[in-house]
Each structure stands twice: as structure tokens, then as C-alpha cells.
């Protein structure tokens, strides 16, 4: 039974990815090295960060790298926001008397103001910050606070976090809210991967705090019926969204049908929740099986009911926490994106009807 939770900080409880990415690129520019796009940075960044810098700027002394990085990072570090569900998760830990700890590489001078500004201070029994290699420090944490490995869960967003959990002999869970992508996290073989902390709490609650869970299928023992739509605007451009839970690939907005809803009601609700758009001219496209797709972050069996629809005027797209990016593209260009397989099948089907 889980009685203790060790959290990583960056990408797990707070979103400092933009600030770190900007500061690292500033180091690269000063070093005469090309800046990385955000996707490139997420694919390449690793801990311990000394190894990361040695791959890209081996000609720059580590002391100079530290100076340059902190000159830029300290300008943005106080504006780092908490991730969605972080405070609710910590409140539930407090209510259930779970002991909470922080093990992070974030510099010790940055952690206190970030914790205060995000409202997350006061939830942790102890904070281990400025840790260069968590694999070396996790046992110190465990021994200092007399934590049993079988009762302790380490939650993080990077391969290094999962490696540290394994090194410390504790349980592991990876979240998709931070630095590493699904493919990278799978390579480190955590005991579970969740989209965000809300899903982790649901998993813990459903399993009565026992870990590891038998499976991460959201407790559903049957196929899940979903609706989704390719939305076209007045310029006949299609809306595509990118989500971490689909391996960072592009797809269409949609979601599960609730009890008592018609398919059209479910589609309108999901589109409104995920994009803020009101739709009309809803037309049937096709049904797809999606069974144990490796593109999706957890094992699942979906029945995908696909539609086309329209939105009018100047669309004001507002994404919820399920997607990280959106684009409006002509149908002839949409296929050039890295699409998940169900969306590619849908686009091919629509193109074949013309």
C-alpha cells in the first residue's frame, strides 16, 4: 500500500518548461550553437543536465554554462505556474495522510519562491532540491525519513525520474505533463504512465492505494465508445490538435460518450469543452476500431465514431488541458503533419469521397 509519495517538481507539479527551454537556448546562442525548437529540446534534454550540455556545448566550461543559464532563467522563474490538478492532488494526499516529499534538480534558491507563488508550499515533509543526480540522492531521502520502498511511489516526468525510482527500490509513475514524451517514458519502463495527476489519483483510489495497478485501463472492462470530428472553417481549413497522450501526434478533437447522451449531443459537448467551438452541419464519416494502439499512452480499446462538421465566423479556439497545440490547415496540407493513425484513416476516407 502506498503511504509515501516522492514528487519531481519541474513538469510534474509546475510548468517551468518554457523558462528552461528559453534559458538553455540562451546558453546555446552565447556558445555559438543553434537554438533548439521546443520539440527538439524535449527530445534531447536529459538529466543529469551536465551530460546534456556535454553533448551540445562541450567547449564551454560548466561554470560558465551555470552563469549564462541562471542569468536568463531567474528572469522567468518566479512566474512559473502550477500544473493543472497539482494542488488538488496534494490536498487529497493531505486528507489521506500520505507523506509527501520533493526530489528535484531545481536550484535551491529558486524552489522556495516557486513553491510560494504557486501555492504549493507547505504540502511537503521535506524538500531535496538542487539535486544533480537523483539516483544518488533518493536513498538518502529514503534512509533519512525511514521510508519503506514498497510503500513509496516516485512520480516524475522524465526518464531520469524513473531510473531514480528503480535505483532507490521504490515504485514509479510517469506523467505526460512535462519534459519527456511518451516514447521516451516508455523506454524507461515505469510501472504506470498517466496523462496528469488527476488520473493518477483516480488510479490510486480505484486500487485502494495498492501499487502497482493491475492495468491502466481506467477500470473499464469493455470497449469505449468515442465521438470525434474533423472541423472545417469557412475557408475550408481543417482544425488539427496535438496531444501528448497520442504520442505528441496530431489528431481531431473528441471524446467519450456519456450515459444518456445521443452521439450528436456528445460530439457538440466534447468539441465545446476541448476547443470552445460551436459546430453545425454535422455529417457522418466512418467508424473505426482502435484496439491496443501503441500511439495512445495506455492500453485501450476504442470504438471511434468519426464525423465532419463546420464552424462559422472567426473561430476563437480555446484549448483545454487535453491538447497542447492547434492548427488550421487546408485538407491538402493536413496530411503532411505527424498524424495519429485514426486521423490519417479519416482524412484518407474524406479525400476518397471527393
Buried (B, 14 or more C-beta within 10 A) or exposed (E): EBBBBBBBBBBBBBBBBEBBBBBBBBBBEBBEBEBBEBEEBBBEBBBBBEEBBEEBBEEBEEEEBEEBBBEBBBEBBEEBEBBBBBBEBBEBBEEEEBBBBBBBBBBEEBBEBBBEBBEBBEBBEEBBBBBEBBBEBBBEBBEEBEBEBEBBBBBBBBBBBBBBBBBBEBBBBBBBBBBBBBEBBBEBEBBBBBBBBBBBBEBBEEBEBEBBBEEBEEEEEEEBBBBBBBBBBEEEBBBBBBBBBBBBBBBBBBBBBEEEBEBEEBBBBBBBEBBEBEBEEBEEBBEBEBEEBEBBBBEBBBBBBBBBBBBEEEBEBEBEBBBBEBBBBEBEEBEEBEBBBBBBBBBEBBEEEE
